[in-house]
Amino acid sequence: MDKVVEAVEAAKKEWDEAYSQAKQHIKTIEEYGKSREQQISNSLPRLNGLAQDALALLSSLHFRLDLLAPQLPTDDQVQSARALLESWKNQSQNLRVSLRNANLQAKANMRKAAQEERELLLGGGGESTIRRRNLQTKAGMTSAAESITESLRRTRQLMVQEVERSAGTLMTFDESTGVLKKAESEYKGHRSLLMRTRNLLSTMQRQDVIDRVIMAVGFFLFSCAVLYVVSKRFGILKLQRQVIAALKAGMTGQAQIGHGVFGNGINDNAVHRVDVPLEQPMRDEL
C-alpha cells in the first residue's frame, strides 16, 4: 500500500510539471507570428507538437491515477483521488480549448505579419530584393527544421506510448504476483489440512484392522465354546442311554428269577428278597 501512495504522489508532481510546460507552450503559440525572429527560431508545427506531447503526458498521468485510486488503503484517500481526477479532467479540457484559441491567434498574427511583409516587398528598391532572398533562404531552412521536428515529435509520441504500455504491464505483473502469493498461502493451508486428513485416515485404517482381529478372535473363542458345550451335551446323553439300558437289563433279570421259583413249588414267603441296588441317576452337568 505504501508503494501505491508513493506512486500517487509521484503522479501529482509529474502533473504539476507537465501542466506548467503545456501552459508555457500554449502561451508561446498564442504570441507566435508577432515578430519575424520568433518565426525563424520556432515553427508553429513544432510548438504544437510540444503542446500535444504535454497534453498526452497529462492524459497518461490521468489514466495512471485512475488505476491507482481504487488501490489506496483508506476510503478518504480514494475519495480524494477521485476528486483530483475530476479536477485534472477539467484542467486538461481547459488546456485543449486554450490551445485551439492560441492557434487561431497565431494564424491571425501570421496573416498580419504576411500582409506587412507583402506591403514592404511591393515597395520596390534594393532593400526589397535583399529581403526577398533572405525570405527564400529562411523558408527552406524553416521547412527542413519543421520536417525534422515533426519526425522527432512522432518518435517522442511513440516513446510515450511505449512507456505507458510498460507501466500498465508492470502493474499487471504486480497484481498477478499478489494473486499468486494469495494462492500459495491458500495452497499451504489446504496442504496442512490434507496432511491431517491423511493421518486421520491412517489411524482409522489401523483401528479397522484391530477391530477385525478382535472380532476374529472373539468369533473363534465363541466357536470353541459352542463346540465344547455341544460335545459335553452329546456325552451326557450317551451316558443316560447306557444307564437306562442297564436298568432295563436288571429289571428283566429279576423277573426271570421269580418265575423260576414259582415253578419249583416254593412258597412266596420262602422267596428271599433280593434287594438290587439301583444306580443313582446321573445329573445333568449343564
Beta strands, then each sheet from edge to edge (+ up, - down):
end
